[in-house]
């Protein structure tokens, strides 16, 4: 069960990130399993739009 009922399965990550700017801005964010054209790529872009101090992208080979 989601803790924020205003978000659903079609809510874009960019909208979710805009809802939590204070939890992202000025902090360190880690996104794992990132790959081109994936949900993790979109998550990283959404986090980046909220200006974290550092955005770490990690992926295995």
Secondary structure, DSSP 4 states (H G I P E B T S, - for coil): --S-TT--TT--HHHHHHHTHHHHTTSEEEEES--TTSHHHHHHHHHHTT--SEEEEE---
